[in-house]
Amino acid sequence: MAKKTQRKSTFKDKKIRHYFFLNPYEDCAFTKCPQCNAKTKVRNFPLVINIEPQKIFILNKTCKYCVDCDLIITKQTEIEQLLAAAFLKINPEIIGNDYVVMGTLDEEDWRNRGKDNGNPSRVLKEMYVFKDWLDFEVAPAGWYSDQ
Ligand SMILES: [Zn+2]
């Protein structure tokens, strides 16, 4: 059974939507929801990422999504590879910095973001912060029983 810990959103004045799980497990794709065990769907989300010290970046990414739990799941390694690829030419010194996936944008706001990949202050105003960031611990494969 997956164990859950949570951090409450500190963005009190923001619009909130969705729960988020940054999946640290390379070999676990979460085709089933770790919370309710339903089959997850594959969906695109424009993710708003804040990279230290102060860089807002929007990554339109395919994620796993549980409709019932309103939970977005995406692999940490995939995010980091995409960030590294995006910044390799324009801003390589930022690669490896701490970052937080803060929330999502509406598809329409994402499409209208303009050439600069979104003006940071506009993105912060338009974005939906996650309701909560969840962590699930996955038991290693082995001799387990469901009983
Ligand atoms: Zn679920």
Backbone and ligand atoms as CSV (ligand in chain L), in Angstrom:
chain,resi,resn,atom,element,x,y,z
A,1,MET,N,N,0.856,-1.202,0.000
A,1,MET,CA,C,0.000,0.000,0.000
A,1,MET,C,C,0.882,1.239,0.000
A,2,ALA,N,N,0.514,2.194,-0.794
A,2,ALA,CA,C,1.293,3.430,-0.881
A,2,ALA,C,C,1.051,4.313,0.344
A,3,LYS,N,N,2.122,4.842,0.868
A,3,LYS,CA,C,2.004,5.741,2.012
A,3,LYS,C,C,2.045,7.182,1.508
A,4,LYS,N,N,1.291,8.031,2.155
A,4,LYS,CA,C,1.117,9.380,1.618
A,4,LYS,C,C,1.572,10.428,2.630
A,5,THR,N,N,2.355,11.386,2.166
A,5,THR,CA,C,2.629,12.557,2.996
A,5,THR,C,C,2.272,13.770,2.172
A,6,GLN,N,N,1.947,14.853,2.806
A,6,GLN,CA,C,1.581,16.036,2.023
A,6,GLN,C,C,2.154,17.332,2.580
A,7,ARG,N,N,2.292,18.279,1.687
A,7,ARG,CA,C,2.673,19.644,2.040
A,7,ARG,C,C,1.537,20.546,1.601
A,8,LYS,N,N,1.022,21.321,2.470
A,8,LYS,CA,C,-0.096,22.202,2.094
A,8,LYS,C,C,0.406,23.381,1.261
A,9,SER,N,N,-0.428,23.790,0.340
A,9,SER,CA,C,-0.089,24.937,-0.490
A,9,SER,C,C,0.025,26.197,0.362
A,10,THR,N,N,1.069,26.981,0.111
A,10,THR,CA,C,1.256,28.207,0.876
A,10,THR,C,C,0.803,29.436,0.086
A,11,PHE,N,N,0.266,29.201,-1.094
A,11,PHE,CA,C,-0.175,30.319,-1.931
A,11,PHE,C,C,-1.649,30.603,-1.649
A,12,LYS,N,N,-1.901,31.256,-0.559
A,12,LYS,CA,C,-3.269,31.407,-0.079
A,12,LYS,C,C,-4.160,32.269,-0.984
A,13,ASP,N,N,-3.561,33.213,-1.681
A,13,ASP,CA,C,-4.361,34.144,-2.484
A,13,ASP,C,C,-4.512,33.675,-3.923
A,14,LYS,N,N,-4.066,32.455,-4.211
A,14,LYS,CA,C,-4.069,31.989,-5.600
A,14,LYS,C,C,-5.268,31.101,-5.906
A,15,LYS,N,N,-5.553,31.029,-7.223
A,15,LYS,CA,C,-6.513,30.033,-7.692
A,15,LYS,C,C,-5.865,28.665,-7.529
A,16,ILE,N,N,-6.617,27.685,-7.073
A,16,ILE,CA,C,-6.010,26.362,-6.915
A,16,ILE,C,C,-6.756,25.311,-7.727
A,17,ARG,N,N,-6.004,24.315,-8.151
A,17,ARG,CA,C,-6.572,23.250,-8.978
A,17,ARG,C,C,-5.595,22.072,-9.002
A,18,HIS,N,N,-6.119,20.880,-8.991
A,18,HIS,CA,C,-5.338,19.637,-9.110
A,18,HIS,C,C,-4.425,19.357,-7.893
A,19,TYR,N,N,-4.181,18.068,-7.706
A,19,TYR,CA,C,-3.119,17.618,-6.810
A,19,TYR,C,C,-1.957,17.179,-7.676
A,20,PHE,N,N,-0.753,17.185,-7.102
A,20,PHE,CA,C,0.432,16.893,-7.911
A,20,PHE,C,C,1.363,15.926,-7.191
A,21,PHE,N,N,1.887,14.987,-7.959
A,21,PHE,CA,C,2.877,14.039,-7.431
A,21,PHE,C,C,4.055,13.970,-8.382
A,22,LEU,N,N,5.214,14.439,-7.909
A,22,LEU,CA,C,6.436,14.340,-8.692
A,22,LEU,C,C,7.036,12.963,-8.416
A,23,ASN,N,N,6.924,12.099,-9.403
A,23,ASN,CA,C,7.275,10.683,-9.233
A,23,ASN,C,C,8.789,10.452,-9.297
A,24,PRO,N,N,9.406,10.076,-8.167
A,24,PRO,CA,C,10.861,9.880,-8.152
A,24,PRO,C,C,11.276,8.479,-8.597
A,25,TYR,N,N,10.309,7.600,-8.897
A,25,TYR,CA,C,10.628,6.207,-9.205
A,25,TYR,C,C,10.794,5.991,-10.700
A,26,GLU,N,N,12.014,5.720,-11.086
A,26,GLU,CA,C,12.354,5.523,-12.488
A,26,GLU,C,C,11.554,4.380,-13.108
A,27,ASP,N,N,11.333,3.329,-12.318
A,27,ASP,CA,C,10.743,2.103,-12.871
A,27,ASP,C,C,9.256,1.972,-12.549
A,28,CYS,N,N,8.644,3.040,-12.070
A,28,CYS,CA,C,7.221,2.961,-11.743
A,28,CYS,C,C,6.466,4.056,-12.506
A,29,ALA,N,N,5.669,3.647,-13.485
A,29,ALA,CA,C,5.014,4.617,-14.365
A,29,ALA,C,C,3.642,5.040,-13.854
A,30,PHE,N,N,3.167,4.411,-12.803
A,30,PHE,CA,C,1.853,4.728,-12.247
A,30,PHE,C,C,0.742,4.707,-13.311
A,31,THR,N,N,0.620,3.569,-13.971
A,31,THR,CA,C,-0.520,3.361,-14.860
A,31,THR,C,C,-1.786,3.191,-14.027
A,32,LYS,N,N,-1.574,2.907,-12.712
A,32,LYS,CA,C,-2.696,2.933,-11.778
A,32,LYS,C,C,-2.438,3.997,-10.724
A,33,CYS,N,N,-3.489,4.649,-10.295
A,33,CYS,CA,C,-3.368,5.708,-9.306
A,33,CYS,C,C,-2.891,5.140,-7.962
A,34,PRO,N,N,-1.840,5.746,-7.351
A,34,PRO,CA,C,-1.342,5.237,-6.070
A,34,PRO,C,C,-2.317,5.502,-4.919
A,35,GLN,N,N,-3.303,6.315,-5.172
A,35,GLN,CA,C,-4.240,6.668,-4.117
A,35,GLN,C,C,-5.510,5.810,-4.150
A,36,CYS,N,N,-6.092,5.634,-5.348
A,36,CYS,CA,C,-7.374,4.921,-5.427
A,36,CYS,C,C,-7.288,3.661,-6.292
A,37,ASN,N,N,-6.134,3.438,-6.922
A,37,ASN,CA,C,-5.898,2.236,-7.715
A,37,ASN,C,C,-6.649,2.201,-9.055
A,38,ALA,N,N,-7.321,3.289,-9.418
A,38,ALA,CA,C,-7.982,3.345,-10.727
A,38,ALA,C,C,-6.922,3.515,-11.815
A,39,LYS,N,N,-7.285,3.153,-13.041
A,39,LYS,CA,C,-6.365,3.317,-14.150
A,39,LYS,C,C,-6.178,4.813,-14.440
A,40,THR,N,N,-4.925,5.260,-14.563
A,40,THR,CA,C,-4.690,6.680,-14.846
A,40,THR,C,C,-4.799,6.950,-16.339
A,41,LYS,N,N,-5.171,8.186,-16.683
A,41,LYS,CA,C,-5.234,8.600,-18.084
A,41,LYS,C,C,-3.949,9.333,-18.440
A,42,VAL,N,N,-3.728,9.504,-19.743
A,42,VAL,CA,C,-2.578,10.261,-20.213
A,42,VAL,C,C,-3.084,11.603,-20.711
A,43,ARG,N,N,-2.567,12.672,-20.144
A,43,ARG,CA,C,-3.069,13.990,-20.489
A,43,ARG,C,C,-1.943,15.021,-20.512
A,44,ASN,N,N,-2.092,16.023,-21.356
A,44,ASN,CA,C,-1.117,17.102,-21.430
A,44,ASN,C,C,-1.454,18.224,-20.454
A,45,PHE,N,N,-0.458,18.695,-19.727
A,45,PHE,CA,C,-0.663,19.855,-18.858
A,45,PHE,C,C,0.464,20.861,-19.076
A,46,PRO,N,N,0.125,22.155,-19.244
A,46,PRO,CA,C,1.171,23.175,-19.204
A,46,PRO,C,C,1.574,23.401,-17.744
A,47,LEU,N,N,2.708,22.844,-17.350
A,47,LEU,CA,C,3.167,22.939,-15.958
A,47,LEU,C,C,3.979,24.216,-15.758
A,48,VAL,N,N,3.686,24.936,-14.685
A,48,VAL,CA,C,4.450,26.137,-14.350
A,48,VAL,C,C,5.525,25.750,-13.338
A,49,ILE,N,N,6.783,25.976,-13.729
A,49,ILE,CA,C,7.913,25.556,-12.890
A,49,ILE,C,C,8.711,26.769,-12.461
A,50,ASN,N,N,8.996,26.852,-11.181
A,50,ASN,CA,C,9.824,27.927,-10.644
A,50,ASN,C,C,11.207,27.380,-10.357
A,51,ILE,N,N,12.210,27.903,-11.088
A,51,ILE,CA,C,13.583,27.425,-10.922
A,51,ILE,C,C,14.367,28.473,-10.148
A,52,GLU,N,N,15.093,28.022,-9.128
A,52,GLU,CA,C,15.931,28.940,-8.342
A,52,GLU,C,C,17.004,29.542,-9.243
A,53,PRO,N,N,17.442,30.796,-9.042
A,53,PRO,CA,C,16.905,31.698,-8.022
A,53,PRO,C,C,15.552,32.329,-8.402
A,54,GLN,N,N,15.297,32.579,-9.663
A,54,GLN,CA,C,14.053,33.274,-9.975
A,54,GLN,C,C,13.732,33.176,-11.452
A,55,LYS,N,N,13.335,31.985,-11.867
A,55,LYS,CA,C,13.023,31.785,-13.277
A,55,LYS,C,C,11.717,31.005,-13.374
A,56,ILE,N,N,10.748,31.590,-14.075
A,56,ILE,CA,C,9.479,30.909,-14.297
A,56,ILE,C,C,9.525,30.266,-15.679
A,57,PHE,N,N,9.224,28.978,-15.736
A,57,PHE,CA,C,9.282,28.271,-17.009
A,57,PHE,C,C,8.022,27.424,-17.166
A,58,ILE,N,N,7.461,27.446,-18.376
A,58,ILE,CA,C,6.273,26.624,-18.625
A,58,ILE,C,C,6.669,25.430,-19.467
A,59,LEU,N,N,6.336,24.261,-18.981
A,59,LEU,CA,C,6.658,23.022,-19.673
A,59,LEU,C,C,5.347,22.312,-20.002
A,60,ASN,N,N,5.020,22.274,-21.301
A,60,ASN,CA,C,3.808,21.572,-21.719
A,60,ASN,C,C,4.157,20.098,-21.828
A,61,LYS,N,N,3.641,19.313,-20.898
A,61,LYS,CA,C,4.147,17.948,-20.765
A,61,LYS,C,C,3.017,16.930,-20.628
A,62,THR,N,N,3.261,15.758,-21.216
A,62,THR,CA,C,2.343,14.639,-21.053
A,62,THR,C,C,2.524,14.052,-19.657
A,63,CYS,N,N,1.426,13.940,-18.941
A,63,CYS,CA,C,1.474,13.420,-17.576
A,63,CYS,C,C,0.459,12.300,-17.431
A,64,LYS,N,N,0.580,11.553,-16.336
A,64,LYS,CA,C,-0.474,10.633,-15.935
A,64,LYS,C,C,-1.477,11.416,-15.092
A,65,TYR,N,N,-2.747,11.067,-15.222
A,65,TYR,CA,C,-3.760,11.826,-14.503
A,65,TYR,C,C,-4.867,10.905,-14.008
A,66,CYS,N,N,-5.177,10.989,-12.713
A,66,CYS,CA,C,-6.313,10.259,-12.166
A,66,CYS,C,C,-7.490,11.219,-12.043
A,67,VAL,N,N,-8.549,10.933,-12.786
A,67,VAL,CA,C,-9.705,11.817,-12.823
A,67,VAL,C,C,-10.383,11.883,-11.451
A,68,ASP,N,N,-10.559,10.723,-10.826
A,68,ASP,CA,C,-11.274,10.683,-9.549
A,68,ASP,C,C,-10.554,11.460,-8.453
A,69,CYS,N,N,-9.231,11.328,-8.409
A,69,CYS,CA,C,-8.454,12.007,-7.361
A,69,CYS,C,C,-8.006,13.397,-7.787
A,70,ASP,N,N,-8.214,13.752,-9.056
A,70,ASP,CA,C,-7.723,15.021,-9.595
A,70,ASP,C,C,-6.209,15.128,-9.377
A,71,LEU,N,N,-5.536,14.009,-9.614
A,71,LEU,CA,C,-4.105,13.906,-9.304
A,71,LEU,C,C,-3.260,13.798,-10.579
A,72,ILE,N,N,-2.330,14.746,-10.731
A,72,ILE,CA,C,-1.382,14.717,-11.844
A,72,ILE,C,C,-0.104,14.035,-11.364
A,73,ILE,N,N,0.380,13.077,-12.153
A,73,ILE,CA,C,1.609,12.359,-11.800
A,73,ILE,C,C,2.590,12.511,-12.949
A,74,THR,N,N,3.814,12.906,-12.640
A,74,THR,CA,C,4.807,12.972,-13.703
A,74,THR,C,C,6.178,12.606,-13.160
A,75,LYS,N,N,6.999,12.017,-14.012
A,75,LYS,CA,C,8.304,11.532,-13.557
A,75,LYS,C,C,9.289,12.678,-13.386
A,76,GLN,N,N,9.976,12.642,-12.256
A,76,GLN,CA,C,10.991,13.643,-11.952
A,76,GLN,C,C,12.114,13.650,-12.996
A,77,THR,N,N,12.547,12.473,-13.409
A,77,THR,CA,C,13.652,12.409,-14.373
A,77,THR,C,C,13.242,13.016,-15.721
A,78,GLU,N,N,11.988,12.807,-16.119
A,78,GLU,CA,C,11.523,13.376,-17.388
A,78,GLU,C,C,11.508,14.902,-17.326
A,79,ILE,N,N,11.006,15.432,-16.211
A,79,ILE,CA,C,10.993,16.891,-16.033
A,79,ILE,C,C,12.413,17.434,-16.123
A,80,GLU,N,N,13.339,16.774,-15.422
A,80,GLU,CA,C,14.701,17.306,-15.354
A,80,GLU,C,C,15.417,17.200,-16.692
A,81,GLN,N,N,15.133,16.134,-17.454
A,81,GLN,CA,C,15.737,16.029,-18.786
A,81,GLN,C,C,15.209,17.116,-19.717
A,82,LEU,N,N,13.897,17.380,-19.632
A,82,LEU,CA,C,13.301,18.399,-20.488
A,82,LEU,C,C,13.799,19.801,-20.108
A,83,LEU,N,N,13.947,20.047,-18.800
A,83,LEU,CA,C,14.473,21.339,-18.360
A,83,LEU,C,C,15.908,21.523,-18.835
A,84,ALA,N,N,16.713,20.483,-18.684
A,84,ALA,CA,C,18.110,20.563,-19.107
A,84,ALA,C,C,18.194,20.840,-20.609
A,85,ALA,N,N,17.349,20.149,-21.385
A,85,ALA,CA,C,17.352,20.357,-22.838
A,85,ALA,C,C,16.933,21.783,-23.183
A,86,ALA,N,N,15.955,22.307,-22.443
A,86,ALA,CA,C,15.439,23.647,-22.735
A,86,ALA,C,C,16.462,24.730,-22.404
A,87,PHE,N,N,17.273,24.503,-21.352
A,87,PHE,CA,C,18.175,25.558,-20.894
A,87,PHE,C,C,19.612,25.387,-21.363
A,88,LEU,N,N,19.886,24.286,-22.031
A,88,LEU,CA,C,21.260,23.992,-22.437
A,88,LEU,C,C,21.877,25.136,-23.235
A,89,LYS,N,N,21.081,25.711,-24.141
A,89,LYS,CA,C,21.629,26.763,-25.002
A,89,LYS,C,C,21.420,28.163,-24.436
A,90,ILE,N,N,20.215,28.393,-23.878
A,90,ILE,CA,C,19.882,29.768,-23.498
A,90,ILE,C,C,20.365,30.164,-22.107
A,91,ASN,N,N,20.473,29.198,-21.200
A,91,ASN,CA,C,20.768,29.552,-19.815
A,91,ASN,C,C,21.346,28.351,-19.072
A,92,PRO,N,N,22.522,27.835,-19.547
A,92,PRO,CA,C,23.025,26.561,-19.013
A,92,PRO,C,C,23.360,26.610,-17.521
A,93,GLU,N,N,23.678,27.798,-16.994
A,93,GLU,CA,C,24.094,27.851,-15.578
A,93,GLU,C,C,22.952,27.553,-14.606
A,94,ILE,N,N,21.720,27.568,-15.137
A,94,ILE,CA,C,20.561,27.318,-14.280
A,94,ILE,C,C,20.307,25.808,-14.102
A,95,ILE,N,N,20.903,25.007,-14.991
A,95,ILE,CA,C,20.659,23.556,-14.970
A,95,ILE,C,C,21.169,22.949,-13.665
A,96,GLY,N,N,20.343,22.172,-13.020
A,96,GLY,CA,C,20.726,21.537,-11.761
A,96,GLY,C,C,20.263,22.302,-10.539
A,97,ASN,N,N,19.767,23.526,-10.746
A,97,ASN,CA,C,19.249,24.303,-9.615
A,97,ASN,C,C,17.975,23.666,-9.059
A,98,ASP,N,N,17.665,24.024,-7.819
A,98,ASP,CA,C,16.408,23.567,-7.227
A,98,ASP,C,C,15.238,24.154,-7.998
A,99,TYR,N,N,14.171,23.409,-8.068
A,99,TYR,CA,C,12.985,23.895,-8.766
A,99,TYR,C,C,11.743,23.333,-8.087
A,100,VAL,N,N,10.622,24.016,-8.317
A,100,VAL,CA,C,9.342,23.534,-7.800
A,100,VAL,C,C,8.328,23.593,-8.930
A,101,VAL,N,N,7.614,22.496,-9.148
A,101,VAL,CA,C,6.495,22.538,-10.082
A,101,VAL,C,C,5.324,23.131,-9.297
A,102,MET,N,N,4.947,24.359,-9.648
A,102,MET,CA,C,4.020,25.113,-8.806
A,102,MET,C,C,2.554,24.896,-9.148
A,103,GLY,N,N,2.273,24.711,-10.438
A,103,GLY,CA,C,0.870,24.591,-10.820
A,103,GLY,C,C,0.727,24.449,-12.323
A,104,THR,N,N,-0.460,24.744,-12.813
A,104,THR,CA,C,-0.751,24.587,-14.239
A,104,THR,C,C,-1.348,25.871,-14.805
A,105,LEU,N,N,-1.278,25.984,-16.113
A,105,LEU,CA,C,-1.970,27.059,-16.827
A,105,LEU,C,C,-3.149,26.462,-17.583
A,106,ASP,N,N,-4.136,27.289,-17.885
A,106,ASP,CA,C,-5.181,26.870,-18.806
A,106,ASP,C,C,-4.564,26.680,-20.184
A,107,GLU,N,N,-5.109,25.716,-20.938
A,107,GLU,CA,C,-4.624,25.480,-22.302
A,107,GLU,C,C,-4.628,26.765,-23.124
A,108,GLU,N,N,-5.679,27.549,-22.936
A,108,GLU,CA,C,-5.820,28.777,-23.721
A,108,GLU,C,C,-4.725,29.784,-23.368
A,109,ASP,N,N,-4.440,29.935,-22.078
A,109,ASP,CA,C,-3.377,30.853,-21.661
A,109,ASP,C,C,-2.022,30.369,-22.156
A,110,TRP,N,N,-1.860,29.058,-22.184
A,110,TRP,CA,C,-0.613,28.476,-22.691
A,110,TRP,C,C,-0.443,28.800,-24.171
A,111,ARG,N,N,-1.536,28.650,-24.947
A,111,ARG,CA,C,-1.451,28.909,-26.382
A,111,ARG,C,C,-1.218,30.393,-26.672
A,112,ASN,N,N,-1.708,31.249,-25.770
A,112,ASN,CA,C,-1.565,32.695,-25.976
A,112,ASN,C,C,-0.347,33.277,-25.264
A,113,ARG,N,N,0.609,32.436,-24.934
A,113,ARG,CA,C,1.674,32.905,-24.057
A,113,ARG,C,C,2.658,33.837,-24.757
A,114,GLY,N,N,2.676,33.814,-26.084
A,114,GLY,CA,C,3.581,34.706,-26.803
A,114,GLY,C,C,4.965,34.101,-26.948
A,115,LYS,N,N,5.831,34.869,-27.561
A,115,LYS,CA,C,7.145,34.358,-27.961
A,115,LYS,C,C,8.093,34.134,-26.794
A,116,ASP,N,N,7.932,34.879,-25.717
A,116,ASP,CA,C,8.884,34.791,-24.604
A,116,ASP,C,C,8.537,33.658,-23.636
A,117,ASN,N,N,7.679,32.716,-24.098
A,117,ASN,CA,C,7.268,31.596,-23.256
A,117,ASN,C,C,6.595,32.097,-21.989
A,118,GLY,N,N,5.832,33.157,-22.128
A,118,GLY,CA,C,5.060,33.654,-20.995
A,118,GLY,C,C,5.808,34.714,-20.209
A,119,ASN,N,N,5.190,35.851,-20.051
A,119,ASN,CA,C,5.721,36.886,-19.184
A,119,ASN,C,C,5.529,36.415,-17.735
A,120,PRO,N,N,6.606,36.405,-16.915
A,120,PRO,CA,C,6.502,35.799,-15.576
A,120,PRO,C,C,5.360,36.349,-14.717
A,121,SER,N,N,5.180,37.660,-14.701
A,121,SER,CA,C,4.141,38.197,-13.824
A,121,SER,C,C,2.753,37.815,-14.329
A,122,ARG,N,N,2.606,37.721,-15.663
A,122,ARG,CA,C,1.314,37.297,-16.207
A,122,ARG,C,C,1.067,35.818,-15.906
A,123,VAL,N,N,2.106,35.017,-16.069
A,123,VAL,CA,C,1.980,33.582,-15.785
A,123,VAL,C,C,1.574,33.369,-14.328
A,124,LEU,N,N,2.213,34.100,-13.414
A,124,LEU,CA,C,1.905,33.933,-11.999
A,124,LEU,C,C,0.466,34.330,-11.699
A,125,LYS,N,N,-0.050,35.292,-12.462
A,125,LYS,CA,C,-1.422,35.723,-12.255
A,125,LYS,C,C,-2.411,34.708,-12.834
A,126,GLU,N,N,-2.042,34.117,-13.973
A,126,GLU,CA,C,-2.964,33.216,-14.665
A,126,GLU,C,C,-2.928,31.786,-14.132
A,127,MET,N,N,-1.871,31.442,-13.459
A,127,MET,CA,C,-1.712,30.022,-13.146
A,127,MET,C,C,-2.588,29.571,-11.982
A,128,TYR,N,N,-2.858,28.275,-11.996
A,128,TYR,CA,C,-3.545,27.611,-10.894
A,128,TYR,C,C,-2.495,26.866,-10.088
A,129,VAL,N,N,-2.343,27.261,-8.833
A,129,VAL,CA,C,-1.412,26.556,-7.958
A,129,VAL,C,C,-2.040,25.214,-7.577
A,130,PHE,N,N,-1.204,24.207,-7.368
A,130,PHE,CA,C,-1.738,22.906,-6.960
A,130,PHE,C,C,-2.394,22.999,-5.584
A,131,LYS,N,N,-3.444,22.212,-5.394
A,131,LYS,CA,C,-4.104,22.151,-4.085
A,131,LYS,C,C,-3.147,21.585,-3.063
A,132,ASP,N,N,-2.312,20.659,-3.522
A,132,ASP,CA,C,-1.405,19.975,-2.623
A,132,ASP,C,C,-0.357,19.209,-3.418
A,133,TRP,N,N,0.826,19.045,-2.825
A,133,TRP,CA,C,1.869,18.216,-3.412
A,133,TRP,C,C,1.918,16.928,-2.603
A,134,LEU,N,N,1.697,15.815,-3.259
A,134,LEU,CA,C,1.641,14.539,-2.543
A,134,LEU,C,C,2.889,13.720,-2.816
A,135,ASP,N,N,3.225,12.882,-1.853
A,135,ASP,CA,C,4.313,11.922,-2.020
A,135,ASP,C,C,3.773,10.534,-1.727
A,136,PHE,N,N,4.125,9.598,-2.563
A,136,PHE,CA,C,3.714,8.220,-2.314
A,136,PHE,C,C,4.958,7.350,-2.246
A,137,GLU,N,N,5.021,6.539,-1.215
A,137,GLU,CA,C,6.124,5.604,-1.088
A,137,GLU,C,C,5.693,4.280,-1.677
A,138,VAL,N,N,6.509,3.763,-2.559
A,138,VAL,CA,C,6.157,2.506,-3.205
A,138,VAL,C,C,6.995,1.390,-2.611
A,139,ALA,N,N,6.327,0.329,-2.188
A,139,ALA,CA,C,7.046,-0.822,-1.652
A,139,ALA,C,C,7.796,-1.501,-2.789
A,140,PRO,N,N,9.049,-1.906,-2.561
A,140,PRO,CA,C,9.802,-2.574,-3.627
A,140,PRO,C,C,9.154,-3.895,-4.016
A,141,ALA,N,N,9.333,-4.282,-5.267
A,141,ALA,CA,C,8.769,-5.542,-5.738
A,141,ALA,C,C,9.342,-6.699,-4.941
A,142,GLY,N,N,8.544,-7.715,-4.725
A,142,GLY,CA,C,9.048,-8.838,-3.961
A,142,GLY,C,C,7.906,-9.695,-3.461
A,143,TRP,N,N,8.125,-10.320,-2.335
A,143,TRP,CA,C,7.157,-11.255,-1.812
A,143,TRP,C,C,6.110,-10.538,-0.971
A,144,TYR,N,N,5.156,-9.927,-1.628
A,144,TYR,CA,C,4.096,-9.258,-0.904
A,144,TYR,C,C,2.765,-9.914,-1.223
A,145,SER,N,N,1.867,-9.865,-0.268
A,145,SER,CA,C,0.546,-10.407,-0.470
A,145,SER,C,C,-0.456,-9.303,-0.322
A,146,ASP,N,N,-1.535,-9.366,-1.112
A,146,ASP,CA,C,-2.577,-8.342,-1.019
A,146,ASP,C,C,-3.539,-8.624,0.131
A,147,GLN,N,N,-3.409,-9.799,0.755
A,147,GLN,CA,C,-4.368,-10.183,1.811
A,147,GLN,C,C,-4.196,-9.321,3.047
L,1,ZN,ZN,ZN,-7.002,8.099,-7.983
